[in-house]
Amino acid sequence: MSQFVSAIIVAAGGSVRMGTEDSKQFLPLLGKPAIQYTLTAFEGCGLVNEIIVVCREQDVERIKALAADCGISKLAAAVTGGDSRAESVRNGVSAASPEAKLLAIHDGARPLITVGEIERVIETAFETGAAALGTEVTDTIKLVDDSDLIVSTPQRSRLRAVQTPQVFDRELYTFAMENAEDKLSEFTDDCALIESMGGEVTVVRGEKSNIKLTTPLDIIIAESILSRK
C-alpha cells in the first residue's frame, strides 16, 4: 500500500563552479530551464503526491511561474533555502504536508532523473524506510592522506557513487535532524545524516545519466544525453 510522498527539490545552492551569477537550475538545456526537466519527472511519477522546491529567495516567484507555465500541478510550495544544504532541506521538510510519510529529497541540479528511477527508489523506501539511488564505480578509487600519498585501495565492487533522490521515512529523517543538533549544517548528504545515528540505507540501482550540473562541461554532457532520448 502506497504512502503520501513529498518530493523535496533542493535548488538553493550557488553557481560558483558553473561560473554564472544566475542559478544553475535555470541554465538552458536544449532551450528549456534545467529545473523544468526535474519538475516534469517528479510530476510524472504517480508515487509522488506533492513537490516542494527549496530555492534562493529571488527565485521563489520564478519557480512558481515556471511550474504554472509547464503544467506542474503538484507544486505545493516554493520556499527559501538556508545557509547550508541540510538547513535548506529542513526548510523543505517543514513545508511538506502533514500527510507526508516519505520524503524524496532530490538535487534540483540533476535534471536527467527519470520517472523509472524515482519509482524504484520510492518503492524500496516503502519497504525499508530509507533508500538512495547509486551506481557502481568503474574507476579504481584511492584513499590518500594529507600529503596525497595513497593509504589504501577500497574494493571497487563494494563502492557506489550515490545520487538522488534519497528517500526516507519522515519520522526517521526528522529524528535524525533533531539528533544532529548544531552539527546539522555539516551534512552535505542526506544518507550520511541517517548513518550518523546508526540508521541503514539501501542503495537502489541508478543510471549513469543522472548527472549533477556542476561545471560548464556538465551542460554539454546533459544536452548530449537529452538529444539522444
FENJOCOR-V703040 format. One record per pair of residues at least 12 apart in sequence whose C-alpha atoms are under 10 Angstrom apart, sorted by the first residue. I is the first residue (numbers start at 1). J is the second residue. D is the distance in Angstrom with one decimal. If there is no record, write none. Layout:
i=[I,I]
j=[J,J]
d=[D,D]
//
This chain:
i=[1,2,2,2,2,2,2,2,3,3,3,3,3,3,3,3,3,3,3,4,4,4,4,4,4,4,4,4,4,4,5,5,5,5,5,5,5,5,5,5,5,5,5,5,5,5,5,5,5,5,6,6,6,6,6,6,6,6,6,6,6,6,6,6,6,6,6,6,6,6,6,6,6,7,7,7,7,7,7,7,7,7,7,7,7,7,7,7,7,7,7,7,7,7,7,7,7,7,7,8,8,8,8,8,8,8,8,8,8,8,8,8,8,8,8,8,8,8,8,8,8,8,8,9,9,9,9,9,9,9,9,9,9,9,9,9,9,9,9,9,9,9,9,9,9,10,10,10,10,10,10,10,10,10,10,10,10,10,10,10,10,10,10,10,10,10,11,11,11,11,11,11,11,11,11,11,11,11,11,11,11,11,11,11,11,11,12,12,12,12,12,12,12,12,12,12,12,12,12,12,12,12,12,12,12,12,12,13,13,13,13,13,13,13,13,13,13,13,13,13,14,14,15,15,15,16,16,17,17,17,17,18,18,18,18,18,18,18,19,19,19,20,20,22,23,23,23,23,23,24,24,24,24,24,24,24,25,25,25,25,25,25,25,25,25,25,25,26,26,26,26,26,26,27,27,27,28,28,29,29,29,29,29,29,29,29,30,30,30,30,30,30,31,33,33,34,34,34,34,34,34,34,34,35,35,35,35,35,35,35,35,35,36,36,36,36,36,36,36,37,37,37,37,37,37,37,38,38,38,38,38,38,38,38,38,38,39,39,39,39,39,39,39,39,39,39,39,39,39,39,40,40,40,40,40,40,40,40,40,40,41,41,41,41,41,41,41,41,42,42,42,42,42,42,42,42,42,42,43,43,43,43,43,43,44,44,44,44,44,44,45,45,45,45,45,45,46,46,46,47,47,47,47,47,48,48,48,48,48,48,48,49,49,49,49,49,49,49,50,50,50,50,50,50,50,50,51,51,51,51,51,51,51,51,51,51,51,51,52,52,52,52,52,52,52,52,52,52,52,52,52,52,52,53,53,53,53,53,53,53,53,53,53,53,53,53,53,53,54,54,54,54,54,54,54,54,54,54,54,54,54,54,54,54,55,55,55,55,55,55,55,55,56,56,56,56,56,56,57,57,57,57,57,58,59,59,59,60,60,60,60,60,61,61,62,63,63,63,63,64,64,64,76,76,76,77,77,77,77,78,78,79,79,79,79,80,82,83,84,84,84,84,84,85,85,85,85,85,85,85,85,86,86,86,86,86,86,86,86,86,86,87,87,87,87,87,87,88,89,89,89,89,90,90,90,90,92,93,93,93,93,94,96,100,100,100,101,101,101,101,101,101,101,102,102,102,102,102,102,102,102,102,102,102,102,103,103,103,103,103,103,103,103,103,103,103,103,104,104,104,104,104,104,104,104,104,104,104,104,104,104,105,105,105,105,105,105,105,106,106,106,106,106,106,106,106,107,107,107,107,107,107,108,108,108,108,109,109,109,109,109,110,110,110,110,110,110,110,110,110,110,111,111,111,111,111,111,111,112,112,112,112,112,112,112,112,112,112,112,113,113,113,113,113,113,113,113,113,114,114,114,114,116,117,117,117,117,117,117,117,117,118,118,118,118,118,118,118,119,120,120,120,120,120,121,121,121,121,121,121,121,121,121,121,121,121,122,122,122,122,122,123,123,124,124,124,124,124,125,125,125,125,125,125,125,125,126,126,126,128,128,128,128,128,128,129,129,129,129,129,129,129,129,129,129,129,130,130,130,130,130,130,130,130,130,130,130,130,130,130,131,131,131,131,131,131,131,131,131,131,131,131,132,132,132,132,132,132,132,132,132,132,132,132,132,132,132,133,133,133,133,133,133,133,133,133,133,133,133,133,133,133,134,134,134,134,134,134,134,134,134,134,134,134,134,134,134,134,135,135,135,135,135,135,135,135,135,135,135,135,136,136,136,136,136,136,136,136,136,136,136,137,137,137,137,137,137,137,137,138,138,138,138,138,139,140,140,140,140,140,140,141,141,141,141,141,142,142,142,160,160,160,161,161,161,162,162,162,162,162,162,163,163,163,163,163,163,163,163,163,163,164,164,164,164,164,164,164,165,165,166,166,166,166,166,166,166,167,167,167,167,168,168,168,168,172,172,173,173,173,173,173,174,175,175,176,176,176,176,176,176,176,176,176,177,177,177,177,179,179,179,179,180,180,180,180,191,209,209,209,209,210,210]
j=[126,47,48,101,102,122,123,126,47,48,49,99,100,101,102,122,123,126,169,47,48,49,50,97,98,99,100,101,102,103,46,47,48,49,50,51,96,97,99,100,101,102,103,104,122,126,167,168,169,170,47,48,49,50,51,52,74,76,92,93,95,96,97,98,99,100,101,102,103,104,105,167,170,39,42,43,47,48,49,50,51,52,53,74,75,76,92,93,96,100,102,103,104,105,106,118,165,166,167,50,51,52,53,54,77,78,88,89,90,91,92,93,95,96,103,104,105,106,107,108,165,166,167,35,38,39,42,51,52,53,54,55,78,88,89,92,104,105,106,107,108,109,110,164,165,25,52,53,54,55,56,79,80,81,85,86,88,89,91,92,105,106,107,108,109,110,23,24,25,26,35,53,54,55,56,59,80,81,85,88,89,106,107,108,109,110,24,25,53,54,55,56,57,59,60,79,80,81,82,83,84,85,88,89,107,108,109,25,54,55,56,81,82,83,84,85,88,107,108,109,55,56,213,214,215,214,215,213,214,215,216,213,214,215,216,217,218,219,214,215,216,215,216,59,55,56,58,59,109,108,109,213,214,215,216,219,37,38,55,59,63,107,108,109,110,111,213,59,62,63,66,108,109,109,213,219,219,223,111,219,220,222,223,224,226,227,219,222,223,224,226,227,223,66,111,108,109,110,111,112,213,219,222,63,66,67,107,108,109,110,111,112,63,66,67,70,72,108,111,108,109,110,111,112,113,114,106,107,108,109,110,111,112,113,114,115,51,52,53,63,66,67,70,71,72,74,75,108,111,113,67,70,71,72,73,74,111,113,114,115,111,112,113,114,115,116,117,118,72,74,75,104,106,113,114,115,118,119,71,72,73,74,75,115,72,74,114,115,116,118,114,115,116,117,118,119,115,118,119,115,118,119,122,123,74,102,103,104,118,119,122,73,74,75,76,97,99,100,73,74,75,76,77,96,97,100,72,73,74,75,76,77,78,92,95,96,97,104,74,75,76,77,78,79,89,91,92,93,94,95,96,97,105,75,76,77,78,79,80,81,88,89,91,92,95,106,107,108,77,78,79,80,81,82,85,88,89,90,91,92,93,95,107,108,78,79,80,81,82,88,92,108,78,79,80,81,82,88,78,79,80,81,82,80,78,79,80,77,78,79,80,81,78,79,78,75,77,78,79,76,77,78,95,96,97,92,95,96,97,92,95,91,92,94,95,92,185,185,184,185,186,187,188,107,184,185,186,187,188,189,190,177,183,184,185,186,187,188,189,190,193,177,184,185,186,187,188,185,105,106,177,190,173,174,177,184,105,105,170,173,174,174,170,169,170,171,126,129,168,169,170,171,172,122,125,126,129,130,167,168,169,170,171,172,173,122,125,129,130,165,166,167,168,169,170,171,173,118,121,122,125,130,131,132,164,165,166,167,168,169,170,132,164,165,166,167,168,190,118,132,163,164,165,166,167,190,163,164,165,166,212,213,164,165,212,213,210,211,212,213,214,163,164,165,209,210,211,212,213,214,222,209,210,211,212,213,222,226,207,208,209,210,211,212,213,222,223,225,226,163,164,165,206,207,209,210,211,212,206,207,209,210,206,133,164,165,204,205,206,207,210,132,133,164,165,166,167,206,165,132,133,204,205,206,133,134,164,165,166,167,168,202,203,204,205,206,165,166,167,168,204,167,204,167,168,202,203,204,166,167,168,169,201,202,203,204,167,168,169,167,168,169,200,201,202,167,168,169,170,171,172,173,199,200,201,202,166,167,168,169,170,172,173,191,194,199,200,201,202,203,164,165,166,167,168,169,191,200,201,202,203,204,162,163,164,165,166,167,168,190,191,201,202,203,204,205,206,160,161,162,163,164,165,166,167,202,203,204,205,206,207,210,159,160,161,162,163,164,165,166,202,203,204,205,206,207,208,210,159,160,161,162,163,203,204,205,206,207,208,210,156,157,158,159,160,161,162,205,206,207,208,156,157,158,159,160,161,162,208,156,157,159,160,161,156,153,154,155,156,157,159,153,154,155,156,159,154,155,156,203,204,205,203,206,208,189,191,203,204,205,206,189,203,204,205,206,207,208,210,211,212,189,190,191,206,210,211,212,190,206,189,190,191,201,202,203,204,190,191,201,202,190,191,194,201,194,199,190,191,193,194,199,194,194,197,190,192,193,194,195,196,197,198,199,190,193,194,197,193,194,196,197,193,194,196,197,203,221,222,225,226,222,225]
d=[8.5,7.4,9.9,9.7,9.9,9.6,8.4,7.3,8.2,9.2,9.0,8.8,7.6,6.1,7.0,9.8,9.9,7.6,10.0,7.9,7.3,6.1,8.5,8.9,9.5,6.2,4.8,5.5,6.5,8.9,9.9,6.8,5.1,5.3,6.8,8.9,9.3,9.2,8.4,5.4,6.2,4.8,5.9,7.0,8.4,9.9,9.2,9.7,9.4,9.4,9.4,6.3,6.0,5.1,5.9,7.2,9.6,9.3,9.5,8.5,9.7,6.4,7.4,9.9,8.9,5.7,7.8,6.3,5.1,6.1,8.5,9.6,9.4,9.8,7.5,9.7,9.9,6.7,7.8,6.2,4.8,6.0,8.3,9.5,9.4,9.9,9.0,9.2,8.5,9.4,8.5,5.9,4.5,5.9,7.3,10.0,8.6,9.8,8.8,8.7,6.2,4.9,6.0,7.2,9.9,9.8,9.7,7.2,9.6,9.5,5.9,7.1,9.3,8.1,6.8,5.9,4.7,6.2,8.5,9.1,9.0,9.9,9.7,9.4,8.4,8.4,9.4,7.2,6.0,4.7,6.1,8.5,9.3,9.8,8.4,8.0,8.2,6.1,5.0,5.8,5.4,9.1,9.8,10.0,9.0,10.0,8.5,6.2,5.0,6.7,9.9,9.9,9.9,8.1,7.7,9.6,7.0,6.7,9.9,7.9,7.3,6.1,5.0,5.3,8.2,10.0,8.3,8.7,6.7,9.9,8.4,6.9,5.5,4.7,7.5,9.4,9.4,8.0,9.2,8.8,9.8,8.9,6.5,4.8,6.8,9.8,9.7,8.9,8.8,5.9,3.8,4.9,8.5,8.7,10.0,9.4,7.4,5.4,7.9,9.3,9.0,7.8,7.2,9.6,9.4,8.4,9.8,9.2,9.5,7.5,7.5,8.2,9.3,9.2,8.3,7.4,9.1,9.7,9.4,9.3,10.0,8.7,9.6,7.7,8.7,8.7,8.8,9.7,6.2,5.6,8.2,8.0,5.7,4.4,5.6,8.9,9.0,9.3,9.5,7.7,7.8,9.9,9.5,9.6,9.1,8.3,9.8,8.2,9.7,9.2,7.1,7.5,8.2,9.5,9.9,9.8,9.9,9.3,9.4,9.8,9.8,9.7,6.5,5.7,8.9,8.6,8.4,9.5,9.5,9.4,10.0,10.0,9.3,9.8,9.6,8.5,8.6,9.2,9.2,7.1,8.7,7.4,5.8,9.5,8.2,9.7,9.8,9.2,6.2,9.3,7.9,7.9,9.7,8.9,9.4,8.3,7.2,8.3,5.8,8.9,8.9,9.3,9.5,8.8,9.2,9.8,9.7,6.0,6.8,8.0,6.0,9.6,9.2,7.5,7.7,7.6,9.2,9.4,7.6,9.4,9.8,8.8,5.2,6.9,8.1,9.2,9.0,8.8,6.5,7.9,6.8,4.5,6.9,6.6,8.5,9.8,8.1,9.9,9.1,10.0,9.7,7.7,9.0,9.9,7.1,9.1,8.6,8.4,8.2,9.7,9.0,8.1,8.7,6.9,10.0,9.9,9.2,9.7,9.3,9.0,8.4,8.5,6.8,5.8,5.4,9.1,9.7,8.2,9.1,8.5,9.8,9.8,9.9,8.8,8.3,6.7,7.5,9.5,9.0,6.2,7.3,6.3,8.4,8.8,9.2,9.6,9.2,6.5,9.9,9.9,8.9,5.4,8.0,9.6,7.1,6.8,8.7,9.8,8.2,9.6,8.5,6.8,7.5,8.5,8.4,9.5,9.5,8.4,8.8,8.7,8.7,10.0,6.7,9.3,9.4,9.6,9.8,8.5,8.5,4.7,6.0,5.9,8.9,8.1,8.1,8.8,9.1,8.9,5.5,4.6,5.7,7.1,8.7,9.6,10.0,8.3,9.9,9.3,8.6,6.1,5.8,5.1,5.8,7.5,9.9,9.7,6.2,8.3,9.9,7.2,6.8,9.5,9.6,7.7,8.4,6.4,4.7,6.3,8.5,9.2,9.9,9.6,9.8,7.0,9.5,9.7,10.0,8.2,8.5,5.8,4.9,5.6,5.4,8.9,9.8,6.5,7.4,9.6,7.4,5.9,9.6,9.5,9.9,8.8,7.0,6.2,5.2,5.3,9.0,8.1,9.5,9.1,9.5,8.0,5.4,5.9,8.7,9.7,9.3,7.6,5.1,7.4,10.0,8.7,8.8,9.3,8.5,9.0,5.7,6.6,7.1,10.0,8.0,9.7,9.5,9.4,9.5,7.0,9.8,9.6,8.1,6.9,8.5,8.0,8.5,8.7,7.1,8.2,9.9,8.4,8.7,7.2,6.8,9.7,7.6,8.4,9.4,7.9,8.7,5.5,8.0,8.5,8.1,9.9,9.3,7.1,8.8,7.6,6.1,8.4,9.4,8.6,9.8,6.3,5.5,7.6,6.1,6.4,7.9,7.7,9.0,9.3,7.2,6.3,9.7,9.3,9.9,9.4,7.7,9.5,9.9,8.9,9.7,8.5,7.8,9.5,9.2,9.2,8.5,9.3,8.3,9.6,10.0,9.0,7.2,9.8,9.5,9.8,8.5,6.0,5.3,7.6,9.9,8.3,7.9,7.9,8.0,9.0,6.7,5.5,4.6,5.1,8.5,9.5,9.1,9.0,9.5,10.0,9.5,9.3,8.1,5.4,5.3,6.4,5.8,9.6,8.2,8.5,8.8,7.3,9.3,9.8,9.3,9.2,8.5,5.8,5.7,4.2,6.7,9.1,9.4,9.4,6.9,5.2,5.3,6.1,8.2,8.0,9.7,10.0,8.5,5.0,4.4,6.6,8.7,9.8,8.7,6.4,7.3,9.5,7.8,9.6,9.5,9.9,8.6,9.1,9.9,8.3,5.5,5.3,7.8,8.9,7.9,9.3,9.4,6.3,5.7,4.6,6.4,9.5,9.5,9.7,7.5,7.8,7.6,8.1,8.3,9.9,9.5,9.8,6.6,5.2,6.8,8.5,9.8,7.4,9.7,8.4,7.8,9.8,8.5,8.6,9.1,8.4,7.8,5.3,8.2,9.7,9.6,9.0,9.5,8.1,9.5,7.7,9.5,8.5,8.7,8.1,6.3,7.8,9.2,9.7,8.6,8.9,6.8,9.3,9.3,9.3,10.0,9.5,8.6,7.2,8.2,8.8,6.3,9.8,9.2,7.3,7.5,6.9,9.9,9.0,8.2,6.0,8.3,8.7,8.6,8.5,6.3,8.6,9.6,9.5,9.9,8.8,10.0,7.8,9.0,7.6,8.9,6.1,6.4,7.4,8.9,8.1,10.0,9.6,9.0,8.7,8.2,9.9,8.8,8.7,8.7,7.9,7.4,7.7,5.5,5.0,8.7,9.6,7.9,9.5,9.7,8.8,7.9,8.9,7.6,5.6,4.4,6.4,9.6,8.5,8.9,8.3,8.4,8.4,7.0,4.9,6.3,8.9,9.6,8.5,5.8,5.3,6.6,9.4,8.3,8.6,5.1,4.6,5.7,6.7,7.0,6.9,6.3,6.1,4.1,6.1,8.7,9.2,7.6,7.0,6.3,5.0,5.8,8.6,8.7,9.3,8.6,6.0,5.2,5.7,6.3,6.5,9.0,8.6,5.7,4.8,5.8,5.0,8.4,9.5,9.5,5.8,5.3,4.1,5.2,7.8,9.5,9.5,9.6,5.9,6.0,5.5,5.0,7.7,8.8,9.5,8.6,5.4,5.2,6.5,7.8,8.6,8.1,5.9,5.4,6.5,6.7,9.6,8.2,7.4,8.1,6.5,4.9,6.4,9.0,8.2,8.8,9.4,8.9,6.5,7.5,8.5,5.9,5.6,6.2,9.8,10.0,7.5,8.8,9.1,9.4,9.7,7.8,7.6,8.2,8.5,6.4,9.9,9.7,6.2,6.5,8.4,7.1,8.8,6.8,9.8,9.9,8.1,9.9,9.5,9.7,9.4,9.5,9.2,9.0,7.8,9.2,9.6,8.6,9.5,9.5,9.7,9.8,7.5,9.2,9.5,7.6,8.2,8.6,9.5,9.3,9.9,8.9,8.4,9.6,9.4,9.8,9.7,9.1,7.0,7.2,9.1,9.7,9.1,9.6,8.9,9.0,9.1,9.8,9.1,9.0,8.9,8.7,7.9,8.7,8.6,9.6,8.1,7.0,9.9,9.9,9.1,9.3,9.6,9.9,6.4,6.0,9.0,8.1,6.7,9.7,9.0,9.7,7.3,8.6,9.8,9.2,9.8,9.1,7.6,7.6,9.6,8.2,8.4,9.9,9.1,8.0,7.2,9.5,9.0,9.9]
//
